[in-house]
Amino acid sequence: MTSVSSLPSIADEIERYLRTGDTDPWRDAWPGDIVERGGRGRAALVQEVRRLAEGRSHEPVPDGIDIEFTRAKVEPMVRGLFPRVEHDVVLATLEKSVVYVTSETIEPILMNHGYDRSAWDLANLYLGSLGADLLGEQAPRIVGLSESTTCYVSPAYFAEDDPFADFVVHEAAHIFHNCKRRTIGLGEMRRKEWLLDIEYRQRETFAYSCEAYARVLGAAKTPAERREFAAEYGATVRLSEKRVDPAEVASILAEAAGVRNGWKVILGRCAPTTKPRTALQLAREALAARDPAARDPAARDPAERG
C-alpha cells in the first residue's frame, strides 16, 4: 500500500504533465473526485499555453473556410476509394471533421478533450503555429492530428508553400483507419470493420501518398501532367517523418499517376499483407492461449482424437 508521504505533490504532477504530457490516470496526489482532478490539470495546461503564447499570433484563417471548403478538399479521395453507394455517408462525415486550432478554439479544445496526452499534443501544435516555445524538449512539432472522426489542423496550413502538401487531406486520410464503419452508419462487411483496411505500419505512408496525389490531381489537367508532377515529387526528398520511407511514397505516387484511378493504387500498396483473421480464427487463438495443447491437436490425449 502506498503511503501518503510517498505520493508526489500536486505541483510535481502538474509540472510532469506540462513538460512531458504524462499523467497519473488516477491523480492520487490530488484532492477531489476524478473529474475535479482532471480539470485542475487542464486548467494548468491552459494557463501555461497562455503564458507561452502571450504577444504572439498565428496565420489567420481566411473567411469562407467552411464545410464546402473541406468537402472540396476530400471529395476526390472519397470518390476514388469508396463505392458510389457510400460516397454521401463518408463525405458527410469528413466535411464536418476539420477543427482549426486557433486562438479562439484552443482553450475549449484543451479543456474538453477526452485524453490528457492528446490535449498536450494539441497545445504544442498551437504553440508551434505561433512560433512559440513548446512545452517540453520531447514535444512533437506537428501541424495536424487525427482522432476518431476529428481532424485538428494548424492555421499554418494557410501559409504552407509546398506544392505537394495538404494537411487537411493528410489528416482526413487517417480517419479511414481510425473510424469503424458502424460509427458513421455503414454496415459492417465480412472481414471489414474499419472504413478502410490499412496496414498499421503503412498508415503514415498512406496519408502522405493521399496528400501528394490530391495535390497532383489538383494541379494536373492531363495524364501526362500527372506523371510529370509525380516525377517532380520524386526528384527531391521531401519528407523527414521517421515512420515513412520517402522513396516508397514517391514510388506509390508515380504508379498512381500512371493510371485512371490512382487512389486504388495507394490503397493497394498500403493494404494489410495478410487477410484479417475471422472470428473463428480469433476464437481458436484465444483457446490456444489458455490451453497449450489446443495449439497442436496431436499433443492432446490420444483418447480425444477421432
C-alpha positions in Angstrom: 0.0 0.0 0.0 1.4 3.4 -1.0 1.9 5.8 1.9 0.7 9.4 1.7 4.3 10.6 2.2 5.5 8.7 -0.8 2.9 10.3 -3.2 4.2 13.0 -5.5 2.9 16.5 -4.8 0.3 18.2 -6.9 2.9 20.7 -8.1 5.2 17.8 -9.2 2.4 16.1 -11.1 1.4 19.3 -12.8 5.0 20.0 -13.8 5.4 16.5 -15.1 2.2 16.8 -17.2 3.2 20.2 -18.6 6.7 19.1 -19.6 6.0 15.6 -20.8 2.3 15.1 -21.4 2.4 12.2 -19.0 -0.2 11.9 -16.2 -1.1 9.5 -13.4 -4.5 8.5 -14.7 -5.9 8.3 -11.1 -4.1 11.5 -10.0 -3.7 10.0 -6.5 -1.8 13.1 -5.3 -4.8 15.4 -6.0 -7.9 16.1 -3.8 -11.4 15.8 -5.2 -13.0 13.3 -7.5 -11.6 12.2 -10.8 -13.4 14.9 -12.7 -12.1 17.6 -10.4 -8.6 16.3 -10.6 -8.6 16.3 -14.4 -10.0 19.8 -14.5 -7.1 21.1 -12.4 -4.5 19.6 -14.8 -6.2 21.0 -17.9 -6.5 24.5 -16.2 -2.8 24.4 -15.6 -2.2 23.5 -19.2 -4.3 26.4 -20.4 -2.5 28.8 -18.1 0.9 27.7 -19.4 -0.2 27.9 -23.0 -1.4 31.5 -22.4 1.9 32.4 -20.9 3.9 31.0 -23.8 1.6 32.4 -26.4 1.5 36.0 -25.0 2.1 38.6 -27.6 2.2 36.2 -30.5 -0.2 35.5 -33.3 -0.7 32.7 -35.9 -1.6 32.7 -39.6 -5.2 34.0 -40.0 -7.8 31.5 -41.1 -9.3 33.1 -44.2 -13.0 33.9 -44.5 -15.2 31.3 -46.1 -13.4 28.3 -44.7 -16.3 26.0 -44.1 -17.9 22.7 -44.8 -17.8 23.3 -48.6 -14.1 24.1 -48.4 -13.4 20.8 -46.6 -15.7 18.8 -48.9 -13.9 20.1 -52.0 -10.6 19.0 -50.5 -11.6 15.5 -49.6 -14.2 14.6 -52.2 -11.8 13.3 -54.9 -10.2 11.0 -52.3 -13.6 9.7 -51.1 -14.9 9.1 -54.7 -11.7 7.3 -55.6 -11.5 5.0 -52.6 -15.2 4.1 -51.8 -18.0 2.6 -53.8 -20.6 5.0 -55.1 -23.3 3.9 -52.7 -21.1 5.0 -49.7 -19.9 8.4 -51.0 -22.6 10.5 -49.4 -22.2 9.0 -46.0 -18.4 9.2 -45.9 -18.4 12.8 -47.3 -21.0 13.9 -44.7 -18.5 12.7 -42.0 -15.4 14.2 -43.5 -16.8 17.6 -44.4 -17.5 18.2 -40.7 -14.4 16.7 -39.4 -11.9 19.6 -39.5 -11.2 21.8 -36.5 -8.7 24.6 -36.9 -6.6 25.0 -33.7 -6.7 28.8 -33.3 -6.5 31.4 -30.5 -10.4 31.2 -30.4 -10.6 27.4 -30.3 -7.6 26.3 -28.3 -8.9 26.7 -24.8 -12.2 24.9 -25.3 -10.2 22.2 -27.1 -7.8 21.8 -24.2 -10.4 21.8 -21.5 -12.9 19.4 -23.2 -10.6 16.9 -24.9 -11.0 13.4 -23.6 -7.3 12.5 -23.4 -4.6 14.2 -21.4 -1.8 13.3 -23.9 -3.8 14.4 -26.9 -4.6 17.7 -25.2 -0.9 18.2 -24.6 -0.1 17.4 -28.2 -2.7 19.9 -29.4 -1.3 22.6 -27.1 2.1 22.1 -28.7 0.5 22.2 -32.2 -1.0 25.5 -31.3 2.2 26.9 -29.8 4.1 25.8 -32.9 1.7 27.8 -35.1 2.7 30.9 -33.1 6.4 30.2 -33.3 6.4 30.0 -29.5 8.5 27.7 -27.3 6.9 24.2 -27.0 6.0 22.7 -23.6 8.9 20.3 -23.4 12.1 19.0 -25.1 10.3 16.0 -26.5 7.2 17.9 -27.5 6.0 17.0 -31.1 6.3 19.5 -33.8 3.1 18.7 -35.7 0.7 20.6 -37.9 -2.2 18.2 -37.7 -3.7 15.4 -35.5 -6.5 13.0 -36.4 -8.5 11.1 -33.8 -11.7 9.1 -34.5 -13.7 11.4 -36.9 -12.0 14.7 -36.0 -9.0 16.3 -37.7 -7.2 19.1 -35.8 -5.3 21.3 -38.2 -2.9 24.2 -37.6 -3.5 27.6 -39.1 -0.1 27.2 -40.6 -2.0 25.3 -43.2 -2.8 28.6 -44.9 0.8 29.6 -45.2 2.2 26.3 -46.4 4.0 26.8 -49.8 5.0 23.1 -50.5 3.1 22.3 -53.7 2.6 18.7 -52.6 1.4 19.4 -49.0 -2.2 19.4 -47.8 -2.7 18.9 -44.1 -6.5 18.5 -44.4 -6.3 15.7 -46.9 -3.5 14.0 -44.8 -5.5 14.1 -41.6 -8.7 13.1 -43.3 -6.9 10.1 -44.7 -6.2 8.9 -41.2 -9.9 8.9 -40.4 -10.3 5.9 -42.7 -8.3 3.6 -40.4 -9.4 5.4 -37.1 -13.1 5.0 -37.7 -15.3 1.9 -37.8 -17.9 1.6 -40.4 -20.8 1.3 -37.9 -19.7 4.6 -36.3 -20.9 6.5 -39.3 -23.9 4.3 -40.1 -22.3 2.0 -42.6 -23.0 -1.8 -42.3 -20.0 -3.9 -41.4 -18.9 -6.3 -44.1 -17.4 -9.7 -43.7 -13.8 -9.1 -42.5 -14.3 -5.3 -42.9 -14.7 -3.5 -39.6 -12.9 -0.2 -40.4 -13.7 2.3 -43.2 -10.5 1.1 -45.0 -8.1 -1.7 -44.2 -4.6 -0.1 -43.9 -1.6 -1.9 -42.7 -0.6 -0.4 -39.3 3.0 0.3 -40.4 1.7 1.9 -43.6 -0.7 4.4 -42.1 1.6 7.4 -42.4 2.7 6.3 -45.9 -0.9 6.1 -46.9 -1.7 9.6 -45.6 1.4 11.2 -47.2 0.6 9.4 -50.5 -3.0 10.6 -50.4 -1.8 14.1 -49.6 0.6 14.3 -52.5 -1.7 12.6 -55.0 -4.5 15.0 -54.2 -2.2 17.9 -55.0 -1.1 16.2 -58.2 -4.7 15.8 -59.3 -5.5 19.4 -58.4 -2.6 20.8 -60.5 -2.6 18.4 -63.5 -5.0 18.7 -66.4 -3.8 15.7 -68.4 -2.4 12.2 -67.6 0.9 13.4 -69.0 1.0 16.3 -66.5 0.1 13.9 -63.7 3.1 11.8 -64.5 5.3 14.9 -64.8 4.2 16.2 -61.4 4.8 12.8 -59.8 8.3 12.7 -61.3 8.9 16.2 -59.8 7.8 14.9 -56.4 10.2 12.0 -56.6 13.2 14.1 -57.7 13.5 15.6 -54.2 13.4 14.1 -50.7 10.5 16.0 -49.2 9.8 14.0 -46.0 11.6 13.8 -42.7 9.0 11.7 -41.0 10.8 8.7 -39.4 7.9 6.4 -39.9 7.9 6.9 -43.7 10.3 5.9 -46.5 10.3 8.9 -48.9 11.3 6.7 -51.7 8.3 4.4 -51.2 5.9 7.4 -51.2 7.5 8.6 -54.4 7.1 5.1 -55.9 3.4 4.9 -54.9 2.8 8.4 -56.3 4.5 7.5 -59.6 2.4 4.4 -60.0 -0.8 6.2 -59.0 -0.2 9.0 -61.5 0.0 6.5 -64.4 -3.5 5.0 -64.0 -7.0 6.3 -64.2 -7.8 5.8 -60.5 -4.6 6.3 -58.6 -6.4 6.2 -55.3 -6.9 2.4 -55.7 -3.1 2.1 -56.2 -2.4 3.9 -53.0 -4.9 1.7 -51.1 -3.5 -1.5 -52.6 0.1 -0.5 -51.8 -0.8 0.2 -48.2 -3.2 -2.7 -47.6 -2.5 -5.4 -45.0 -0.2 -8.1 -46.3 -2.3 -10.8 -44.7 -6.1 -11.2 -44.6 -7.9 -10.1 -41.4 -8.5 -13.0 -39.1 -12.0 -14.3 -38.9 -14.0 -14.6 -35.7 -13.4 -18.4 -35.7 -9.7 -17.9 -36.0 -9.6 -15.4 -33.2 -11.6 -17.8 -31.0 -9.2 -20.6 -31.7 -6.2 -18.3 -30.9 -7.9 -17.4 -27.6 -8.4 -21.1 -26.8 -4.8 -21.8 -27.7 -3.6 -19.1 -25.4 -5.5 -20.7 -22.5 -4.7 -24.4 -23.4 -1.3 -25.1 -24.9 -2.5 -28.5 -26.1 -5.0 -26.8 -28.3 -2.2 -25.4 -30.4 -1.4 -28.8 -31.8 -4.2 -31.5 -31.9 -1.5 -34.2 -31.9 -0.4 -33.1 -28.5 -3.7 -33.9 -26.9 -4.6 -37.1 -25.1 -5.0 -39.9 -27.8 -8.5 -40.7 -26.5 -9.6 -37.2 -27.6 -8.5 -37.6 -31.2 -11.1 -39.0 -33.6 
